Amino acid sequence: MEHITSTPTAKAPTERFTGDVYLNMIEAPTEPARLATALVRFTPGARTNWHSHANGQTLYITDGDGLVGTRDGSVVRVSAGQIVKCPAGEEHWHGGTAKLLGELQVSAVSGRGRRVR
């Protein structure tokens, strides 16, 4: 067993996000593990850029309010305790509204890459 009492908070890379976004990596997998998990916090109005995941992504909203959108124009409002499952290869974005948004992001990775795009 490994007991981790805290993880460093890092500002998310600007090439993947718009606005101020902060992340705590919970699990960055090394072979043979494939599960990537991060706690991500979006300041009001901040969001991801359009992206997709080869094996899909699950978002668990930990606090605040946010939005998740897809290329077909669908946008859902999310709040604490809700779950959004983005299927493999589906281009989407997610981020905060006028309030802060916290989400636990879980993705299965294959090989070296997390994202399709």
N, C-alpha and C positions, 0 to 999 in steps of 0.2 A: 504494500500500500504506500502511496505517496500522499502526504498531507501538505497542501499548498495554502498558506495563510493569506497570500495576496498576490496579485499580478500587476505589473506596471501598466499604467494608463498611458497610451500614446495617441498623439494627434493622427487621425487617419490621413492617408496620402491624398493629395489634391487631385491626382490623376484619376481617382476612383470616386471622389465625393465632391459635392458642391456645398459650401458653407463649412461651419465648424463641427466636426464629428470626432468623437473620441472612442478608442477601443481598448479593451482588455482581452488579449488572447487567452482563452481557457485551455484550448488544445490545438496545437499546430502539429498535425500528425507526421510521424516518421514511419516508414514501412515496418511492419505490415499494417499498421493502423491506417484508417481512411477517414476518420471523422474529424472535421475541423469545427471548432466551436469558439464563438467570441461574444462578449457582451459589448454592445455598441450603443453609444449615446449620441443622439442628434440634438443640436441646439435648435431653437425655433427656426423653421424654414430650411434647414439643412437636409440634404438627401443624397442618395447614391446616384451615380450616373447610370444610364441604361446598361444592363449587364444580364448575363445568364450563367447558369451552372450546369456542367455536363451531367451531373447526377441529381439535379434539383437542389432546393434549399427550403428549410423550414425556419420560420420566424416566430418566436414566442415573445409577445409584447410584455415587457416587465413593468413598465410604467409610462404614463403620459398618453398622448394621442398622436396618431400618425396616419399616413396614407401609403398605400401600395398600388402601383399602376402597372398595366401591361400594354403591349403594343397595339392591342385591339381597341384601346381607349377605355377599358375598364379601370376604375379607380375605387378602391374600398377604403373606408375609414376604419382604423383599428384603435383599440384601447387596451389597457392593462388586462392581462389574463387571456387575451385572444391569440389564436394561432393562425398563421397563413402558410400554406404549402404551395411553393412555386415548382411546377413540374420541370423535369430535365429539359434543358434547352430553351425554356420560355424566357424571352427578354422581359425584364421588369425593372422597376426602381422602387425604393422605399425611403421614407424620411418623415421628418417632423412637420407638424402644423405650426400654429402660433405658440404651441406649448412644446416642452421638451419631450423627446421620445427615447425610451430605452427598449432595446430588444436583444434577445438571445438568438444569435444566428447559428444554425447548424447545417453543415453541408458535408456530403460524402465526396471525397476527392479521389481522383484516379490518376496515377502517375504523378507528374510534376505540377499540373495546373489545377487551379481551383475554378476558374471561370472559363466559359467558352469564349466570351467576349467582353 
